[in-house]
């Protein structure tokens, strides 16, 4: 682990001053924290703000950055205005990352930053990730991945640094709740955000509200809850369903298999 951390810090120093694509998630929060400790004012975290980012996630990300003393800015992104993104193809994330990296590339050029980095880790290489193609096209650095840091190692180190994300569940953008092929709209994202805020208020931690649109059928919320949390459902199911119906869903389905990635 010490060798990996040394390699990470060498990379950070070699590319300073540095912009980091920061979302407040486990990986980017850890990357920003290590970069701030290594580079100080020579690092800037940038959060992409769009309808696919929950408001609470933005608030939490800004608070975390303030807590570690890192400089962070928010930039608006307009991926949802791109018809290729809004059509919600299998490679939707490519268009999102391309929009983000276009904004960061412009910011870095205008303000004299040497490079841009994002939070891909070593474990991510086992998965097909459309956003990786955009990162390659824009020459975005992946210091965590290149240092060989795994997700568990990042969580362990985050715990050592006292980051609140050490045990945080994965939280991809709200668009990921919409099945591929179903268009992504601002209205759908708003419903999902309100629906998940309601489910979270009932005490659930790891879950998804899937936004299901089918011809000639009422709009359906398919709720997937982590299996270990399913016993909590017995006491709050009526409240959960009522709250989701109040957000605009026509029917509510509880997935008996629970949440799985």
ROVEXTOR-684885 format. One record per residue: residue number from 1; y negated, z, x negated of N, C-alpha, C, O in turn. Coordinates in steps of 0.05 Angstrom, whole numbers. Example, Ala and Ser with C-alpha at 12.3 -4.5 7.8 and 13.67 -1.06 7.14 Angstrom:
// ROVEXTOR-684885
n n.v n.w n.u ca.v ca.w ca.u c.v c.w c.u o.v o.w o.u
1 114 156 -264 90 156 -246 66 156 -264 66 169 -285
2 45 142 -257 21 143 -273 -1 157 -258 -23 161 -268
//
This chain:
// ROVEXTOR-684885
n n.v n.w n.u ca.v ca.w ca.u c.v c.w c.u o.v o.w o.u
1 24 0 -16 0 0 0 -25 0 -17 -44 -14 -11
2 -25 16 -39 -48 16 -56 -54 -11 -69 -77 -19 -71
3 -33 -25 -76 -36 -52 -87 -49 -71 -66 -66 -87 -73
4 -40 -68 -42 -51 -85 -21 -81 -79 -16 -97 -97 -12
5 -87 -53 -16 -115 -46 -12 -133 -55 -35 -155 -64 -31
6 -122 -54 -59 -137 -64 -82 -142 -94 -79 -164 -104 -84
7 -122 -109 -70 -124 -137 -67 -145 -143 -45 -161 -162 -47
8 -144 -128 -23 -163 -132 -2 -192 -128 -12 -209 -144 -6
9 -196 -107 -27 -224 -102 -37 -233 -123 -57 -256 -130 -58
10 -214 -133 -73 -221 -154 -92 -231 -179 -76 -251 -191 -83
11 -216 -185 -55 -224 -208 -39 -251 -204 -26 -268 -222 -26
12 -256 -181 -15 -282 -175 -2 -305 -178 -22 -325 -190 -16
13 -302 -167 -46 -323 -168 -66 -328 -197 -75 -350 -205 -80
14 -306 -212 -76 -308 -240 -86 -323 -258 -67 -333 -279 -76
15 -325 -250 -42 -338 -268 -22 -363 -256 -10 -373 -266 11
16 -373 -235 -21 -397 -222 -11 -422 -239 -18 -422 -253 -39
17 -442 -239 -1 -445 -225 25 -428 -240 46 -425 -264 46
18 -417 -224 64 -396 -234 82 -403 -228 111 -413 -207 118
19 -396 -248 128 -397 -244 157 -368 -240 167 -350 -254 158
20 -365 -220 185 -338 -215 196 -339 -219 226 -356 -208 240
21 -321 -236 236 -317 -239 265 -305 -214 275 -281 -208 270
22 -321 -198 290 -313 -171 298 -310 -170 328 -329 -177 343
23 -288 -160 338 -284 -157 367 -281 -128 376 -283 -122 400
24 -278 -110 357 -273 -82 364 -243 -76 367 -236 -53 373
25 -226 -96 363 -197 -92 364 -186 -79 339 -201 -74 320
26 -161 -74 338 -148 -59 316 -154 -72 289 -163 -59 270
27 -149 -98 287 -151 -112 261 -180 -116 252 -187 -109 230
28 -197 -127 270 -224 -132 261 -240 -106 257 -257 -106 240
29 -233 -85 272 -247 -59 267 -239 -48 240 -256 -38 225
30 -214 -50 233 -205 -41 206 -218 -58 184 -227 -47 164
31 -218 -84 188 -230 -102 168 -259 -95 164 -269 -94 141
32 -274 -91 186 -302 -84 183 -306 -58 169 -324 -55 153
33 -289 -38 176 -291 -12 163 -287 -13 133 -302 -2 117
34 -266 -28 124 -261 -30 96 -283 -46 82 -290 -40 60
35 -293 -67 96 -314 -83 84 -340 -66 81 -354 -69 61
36 -345 -50 101 -369 -33 99 -367 -13 77 -387 -8 62
37 -343 -1 73 -339 17 52 -341 4 24 -349 16 5
38 -333 -22 23 -332 -36 -2 -359 -50 -8 -367 -50 -31
39 -371 -61 12 -395 -78 8 -421 -67 18 -442 -76 10
40 -420 -46 35 -444 -35 45 -460 -55 61 -449 -67 80
41 -486 -58 55 -503 -76 70 -498 -106 65 -511 -123 76
42 -478 -112 48 -471 -140 43 -451 -151 63 -440 -172 59
43 -446 -136 84 -428 -145 105 -442 -143 132 -456 -124 138
44 -437 -163 149 -448 -163 177 -425 -169 196 -412 -190 194
45 -420 -152 215 -401 -157 236 -415 -172 259 -438 -164 266
46 -402 -192 270 -414 -207 292 -395 -207 316 -372 -216 313
47 -404 -198 339 -388 -198 363 -395 -222 380 -418 -227 386
48 -375 -237 389 -379 -259 408 -379 -248 436 -359 -235 445
49 -401 -252 450 -403 -242 477 -402 -266 497 -418 -284 495
50 -383 -264 515 -380 -284 536 -367 -271 560 -359 -248 559
51 -364 -286 583 -352 -273 606 -323 -264 602 -312 -249 618
52 -310 -273 581 -282 -265 576 -280 -238 561 -258 -228 557
53 -303 -227 554 -303 -201 541 -311 -179 561 -334 -180 571
54 -294 -160 566 -302 -138 585 -326 -123 575 -330 -119 550
55 -343 -115 593 -368 -100 585 -361 -75 570 -375 -67 551
56 -340 -61 579 -333 -35 566 -323 -41 538 -329 -24 520
57 -310 -63 533 -300 -69 506 -324 -74 488 -323 -66 465
58 -345 -87 498 -369 -91 482 -382 -65 475 -390 -60 452
59 -385 -47 495 -397 -21 490 -381 -6 469 -392 6 451
60 -354 -6 472 -337 9 453 -339 -2 425 -339 13 405
61 -340 -29 423 -341 -42 396 -367 -35 382 -368 -29 358
62 -389 -35 397 -415 -28 385 -416 2 377 -427 8 356
63 -404 19 393 -403 47 386 -386 52 361 -393 68 344
64 -364 39 359 -347 42 335 -362 33 310 -361 47 290
65 -375 10 312 -390 0 289 -412 20 280 -416 25 257
66 -426 31 300 -447 51 294 -434 75 281 -446 87 263
67 -411 83 290 -398 107 279 -390 104 250 -390 124 235
68 -384 79 241 -377 75 213 -401 66 196 -398 61 172
69 -423 63 209 -447 55 195 -449 25 188 -463 18 169
70 -435 8 203 -434 -20 197 -455 -35 212 -461 -29 235
71 -467 -55 199 -486 -72 213 -471 -92 231 -453 -105 222
72 -480 -93 256 -466 -111 275 -487 -124 293 -507 -112 300
73 -482 -150 299 -499 -164 317 -482 -177 339 -458 -182 334
74 -494 -183 361 -480 -196 383 -491 -224 387 -515 -227 388
75 -473 -244 388 -482 -271 393 -468 -281 418 -444 -275 423
76 -482 -295 435 -470 -307 459 -454 -332 452 -463 -348 436
77 -431 -334 464 -415 -359 461 -411 -371 488 -411 -358 509
78 -407 -398 488 -406 -412 514 -381 -428 516 -381 -451 526
79 -358 -417 507 -333 -432 509 -326 -439 537 -313 -460 542
80 -334 -423 557 -327 -428 584 -341 -453 595 -332 -464 615
81 -362 -462 582 -376 -486 590 -362 -511 579 -369 -534 586
82 -343 -507 562 -328 -530 550 -305 -536 569 -287 -520 573
83 -304 -560 581 -283 -567 600 -255 -565 588 -235 -559 602
84 -252 -569 562 -226 -567 549 -216 -538 548 -192 -533 550
85 -235 -519 546 -228 -491 547 -222 -483 576 -202 -470 582
86 -241 -490 594 -239 -482 622 -214 -492 636 -204 -480 655
87 -203 -514 626 -178 -525 638 -154 -507 631 -133 -510 644
88 -157 -489 612 -137 -469 606 -111 -482 596 -89 -475 607
89 -112 -499 576 -88 -510 564 -74 -490 547 -84 -468 542
90 -50 -497 536 -35 -479 519 -51 -472 494 -48 -450 483
91 -68 -490 485 -84 -484 461 -113 -476 467 -131 -481 452
92 -116 -463 490 -142 -453 499 -156 -437 476 -180 -441 473
93 -142 -421 462 -154 -404 442 -166 -420 419 -185 -410 406
94 -157 -444 415 -169 -461 395 -198 -466 401 -216 -463 384
95 -204 -473 426 -231 -480 434 -249 -455 433 -273 -458 427
96 -238 -432 440 -253 -407 438 -261 -401 409 -284 -396 403
97 -241 -403 391 -247 -397 363 -265 -418 351 -282 -411 334
98 -262 -443 359 -280 -464 348 -309 -459 356 -327 -463 340
99 -313 -450 381 -340 -443 390 -351 -419 374 -374 -420 365
100 -334 -399 370 -343 -376 355 -350 -383 326 -371 -376 316
101 -332 -398 313 -336 -404 285 -360 -423 281 -373 -423 260
102 -365 -440 301 -389 -457 300 -414 -440 299 -432 -445 283
103 -415 -419 316 -438 -401 316 -440 -385 290 -462 -382 279
104 -417 -375 280 -418 -359 256 -425 -376 232 -439 -367 214
105 -415 -401 231 -422 -419 209 -451 -424 207 -463 -424 186
106 -464 -428 230 -493 -433 231 -508 -408 222 -526 -410 206
107 -499 -385 232 -512 -360 225 -510 -355 195 -530 -348 181
108 -486 -359 184 -482 -354 155 -499 -372 138 -510 -364 118
109 -501 -398 146 -517 -417 130 -546 -410 131 -560 -411 110
110 -556 -403 154 -584 -397 158 -593 -372 143 -615 -370 133
111 -574 -353 140 -582 -327 130 -570 -320 102 -572 -297 93
112 -557 -339 90 -549 -336 62 -523 -321 58 -519 -310 36
113 -506 -320 78 -480 -307 74 -461 -327 60 -463 -351 64
114 -444 -316 43 -427 -333 27 -402 -343 42 -393 -365 36
115 -392 -326 60 -367 -333 73 -364 -319 99 -380 -301 106
116 -344 -327 115 -338 -315 141 -308 -307 140 -291 -321 130
117 -303 -283 152 -275 -273 152 -268 -265 181 -285 -258 197
118 -242 -265 186 -233 -255 212 -207 -238 208 -197 -237 186
119 -198 -225 229 -178 -204 226 -149 -212 229 -133 -195 237
120 -141 -236 222 -113 -243 223 -98 -226 202 -107 -223 180
121 -74 -216 210 -58 -199 192 -33 -214 184 -27 -235 194
122 -17 -201 166 7 -214 156 28 -219 177 42 -239 176
123 30 -202 197 49 -205 219 42 -229 237 60 -241 248
124 17 -235 239 8 -257 256 20 -284 248 22 -303 264
125 28 -286 222 39 -312 213 66 -318 225 75 -341 223
126 78 -299 238 104 -303 251 100 -317 278 119 -325 291
127 75 -319 288 69 -329 314 53 -355 313 38 -360 293
128 56 -371 333 39 -395 335 13 -387 348 12 -377 370
129 -8 -391 333 -35 -382 343 -54 -406 341 -62 -413 319
130 -62 -417 364 -80 -441 363 -106 -435 349 -118 -453 337
131 -116 -410 350 -141 -404 337 -139 -406 307 -160 -409 294
132 -115 -405 296 -112 -408 267 -121 -436 257 -132 -439 235
133 -116 -456 274 -125 -483 267 -155 -484 264 -166 -497 246
134 -169 -472 283 -198 -471 282 -207 -457 257 -226 -465 243
135 -194 -435 250 -201 -419 226 -198 -437 201 -214 -436 183
136 -176 -452 200 -172 -470 177 -193 -491 176 -203 -497 154
137 -200 -503 198 -221 -524 199 -248 -514 189 -263 -529 177
138 -254 -489 194 -280 -478 186 -278 -461 160 -298 -449 153
139 -255 -462 147 -251 -447 122 -257 -417 125 -270 -405 108
140 -247 -406 147 -251 -378 152 -230 -362 136 -207 -369 135
141 -239 -341 123 -221 -324 107 -205 -305 125 -214 -297 146
142 -181 -298 115 -165 -278 129 -156 -257 108 -133 -257 99
143 -174 -239 100 -168 -220 78 -144 -202 83 -129 -196 65
144 -141 -193 108 -118 -175 115 -92 -190 111 -73 -179 99
145 -91 -214 121 -66 -230 118 -61 -236 88 -38 -232 79
146 -81 -244 74 -77 -252 46 -70 -228 28 -58 -232 7
147 -78 -204 37 -70 -180 22 -42 -171 30 -32 -152 18
148 -30 -184 50 -3 -177 59 -2 -152 77 19 -140 80
149 -24 -145 89 -25 -121 106 -13 -127 134 -22 -146 148
150 7 -112 142 20 -114 168 4 -99 189 -14 -83 183
151 12 -104 214 -2 -89 236 2 -59 233 -17 -44 237
152 27 -51 227 32 -22 225 16 -10 201 6 12 204
153 14 -24 179 -1 -14 157 -31 -12 164 -45 7 155
154 -41 -31 179 -69 -30 188 -73 -6 207 -94 7 205
155 -54 -1 224 -57 22 242 -56 48 226 -71 67 231
156 -38 49 206 -36 74 190 -61 79 174 -71 101 173
157 -72 58 162 -97 61 146 -120 67 165 -138 82 157
158 -120 55 189 -142 61 208 -142 90 215 -163 103 219
159 -117 102 218 -115 130 224 -126 147 201 -140 167 206
160 -121 139 177 -132 153 153 -162 153 153 -175 172 145
161 -174 131 163 -203 128 163 -215 140 188 -240 141 191
162 -198 150 206 -209 162 231 -219 142 251 -236 149 267
163 -209 118 251 -218 97 270 -205 102 297 -181 107 298
164 -220 100 318 -208 104 345 -189 83 353 -174 86 373
165 -189 61 339 -171 38 345 -143 42 333 -126 25 337
166 -138 63 318 -112 66 304 -88 63 323 -68 51 315
167 -90 74 346 -68 73 365 -75 57 390 -62 59 411
168 -96 41 388 -105 25 412 -85 3 418 -74 -10 400
169 -80 -2 444 -62 -24 451 -76 -51 446 -101 -52 445
170 -60 -72 443 -72 -99 441 -88 -105 466 -81 -98 488
171 -111 -118 462 -128 -124 484 -140 -152 481 -164 -155 474
172 -124 -173 486 -135 -200 484 -156 -205 506 -159 -189 524
173 -169 -227 504 -191 -233 522 -181 -235 551 -158 -239 556
174 -200 -233 570 -193 -234 598 -180 -260 607 -165 -261 626
175 -187 -282 593 -175 -308 600 -145 -308 597 -131 -324 610
176 -135 -290 580 -106 -290 576 -91 -280 601 -66 -282 602
177 -105 -269 621 -92 -260 645 -88 -283 665 -76 -279 686
178 -99 -306 659 -98 -329 677 -76 -348 667 -79 -357 644
179 -56 -354 682 -35 -371 672 -45 -398 663 -64 -409 674
180 -34 -409 641 -42 -435 631 -40 -456 653 -21 -457 668
181 -61 -473 654 -62 -493 674 -79 -485 698 -88 -503 713
182 -83 -460 702 -102 -450 723 -129 -448 710 -132 -435 690
183 -149 -461 722 -176 -462 709 -187 -434 704 -184 -415 721
184 -201 -431 682 -216 -406 676 -244 -409 687 -259 -427 681
185 -251 -390 704 -278 -390 716 -291 -362 712 -277 -342 708
186 -317 -362 714 -331 -336 712 -323 -317 734 -320 -293 730
187 -319 -328 758 -311 -312 781 -284 -299 777 -280 -276 783
188 -265 -314 766 -238 -304 761 -239 -282 740 -227 -261 743
189 -255 -286 719 -256 -267 697 -269 -241 707 -261 -219 700
190 -289 -244 725 -302 -220 736 -283 -204 753 -283 -179 752
191 -266 -218 769 -247 -204 786 -226 -189 768 -220 -166 774
192 -217 -202 748 -197 -190 730 -209 -165 717 -197 -144 715
193 -234 -168 707 -247 -145 694 -250 -121 713 -243 -98 706
194 -259 -126 738 -261 -104 757 -234 -93 764 -231 -68 767
195 -215 -110 767 -188 -101 774 -176 -84 752 -164 -63 758
196 -178 -92 727 -167 -76 706 -182 -50 702 -170 -30 694
197 -208 -50 706 -223 -25 705 -213 -5 725 -211 19 720
198 -206 -15 749 -195 2 770 -168 14 761 -163 38 764
199 -150 -4 752 -124 6 743 -126 26 721 -112 46 720
200 -144 21 702 -148 40 680 -159 67 690 -152 88 680
201 -175 66 711 -186 91 722 -165 109 734 -169 133 738
202 -142 97 740 -120 113 752 -102 125 731 -82 139 737
203 -109 121 705 -95 134 684 -76 116 668 -63 126 649
204 -74 91 674 -57 73 659 -70 64 634 -95 60 633
205 -54 60 613 -65 53 587 -57 24 578 -74 9 568
206 -32 17 582 -22 -9 573 -13 -24 597 7 -17 610
207 -27 -45 605 -22 -60 629 -37 -86 629 -54 -90 611
208 -31 -103 648 -46 -128 652 -48 -133 682 -30 -126 697
209 -71 -144 691 -73 -154 718 -74 -185 716 -93 -196 707
210 -51 -197 723 -49 -227 722 -62 -239 747 -57 -230 769
211 -77 -260 742 -92 -274 763 -76 -298 772 -76 -318 758
212 -63 -296 795 -44 -317 803 -55 -333 826 -60 -323 848
213 -59 -359 821 -69 -378 841 -47 -397 848 -37 -411 830
214 -39 -399 874 -18 -417 883 -28 -432 907 -42 -421 924
215 -20 -457 910 -29 -473 933 -21 -460 960 1 -450 964
216 -41 -459 978 -37 -449 1005 -27 -420 1006 -15 -412 1026
217 -32 -405 985 -25 -377 984 -49 -359 978 -67 -368 965
218 -49 -334 988 -72 -317 981 -73 -312 951 -52 -311 937
219 -97 -308 941 -100 -301 913 -85 -275 907 -89 -255 921
220 -68 -276 886 -51 -253 881 -57 -240 854 -61 -254 834
221 -57 -213 854 -58 -198 829 -29 -189 823 -17 -174 838
222 -19 -198 801 8 -189 792 3 -168 770 -6 -174 748
223 10 -143 776 4 -121 758 29 -116 741 51 -111 751
224 25 -116 715 46 -110 696 39 -84 681 18 -83 668
225 55 -64 684 50 -38 671 71 -32 650 95 -38 655
226 63 -21 628 83 -14 607 105 2 619 100 21 634
227 130 -4 612 153 10 624 151 41 622 159 55 640
228 141 51 599 139 80 596 119 92 615 119 116 619
229 101 76 626 80 86 644 87 82 673 74 92 691
230 109 67 678 116 61 706 120 86 724 114 85 747
231 131 108 713 134 132 730 108 142 742 108 156 763
232 85 136 730 59 145 740 52 131 767 36 140 782
233 65 108 771 58 91 794 64 104 821 49 99 840
234 84 120 822 93 132 848 70 146 862 68 144 887
235 53 160 847 32 176 860 6 161 866 -10 170 881
236 3 137 853 -22 123 856 -20 95 866 -39 80 866
237 4 87 874 8 59 881 -11 50 904 -22 28 903
238 -13 66 924 -30 59 947 -59 55 937 -73 36 945
239 -69 73 921 -96 71 911 -99 47 893 -120 33 894
240 -79 41 877 -80 18 859 -82 -8 876 -99 -25 870
241 -65 -10 896 -66 -34 912 -92 -37 928 -103 -59 930
242 -101 -15 938 -126 -16 954 -150 -24 937 -167 -40 945
243 -151 -14 912 -173 -21 894 -172 -51 887 -193 -63 885
244 -149 -62 882 -147 -90 875 -153 -108 899 -166 -129 896
245 -145 -100 923 -152 -115 946 -183 -115 950 -194 -134 959
246 -195 -92 944 -224 -90 946 -239 -108 927 -262 -115 932
247 -227 -116 905 -240 -133 885 -239 -163 894 -252 -180 883
248 -222 -169 915 -221 -196 925 -194 -208 926 -191 -231 936
249 -174 -195 915 -147 -206 916 -136 -204 945 -141 -185 959
250 -120 -225 952 -108 -225 978 -83 -209 980 -76 -198 1000
251 -68 -209 958 -43 -193 957 -40 -181 929 -52 -190 910
252 -24 -160 927 -19 -146 902 11 -144 898 26 -136 916
253 20 -152 875 49 -151 868 52 -133 843 37 -137 823
254 69 -114 844 76 -98 820 101 -110 807 122 -111 819
255 98 -120 783 120 -132 769 141 -111 762 135 -93 746
256 165 -112 773 185 -91 768 194 -90 739 205 -70 730
257 191 -113 725 199 -113 697 179 -100 679 184 -95 655
258 155 -95 689 134 -82 673 121 -101 654 126 -125 654
259 103 -91 638 88 -107 619 104 -113 594 117 -95 583
260 104 -137 585 116 -145 560 98 -167 548 85 -182 562
261 98 -169 521 81 -188 508 93 -216 511 82 -235 501
//
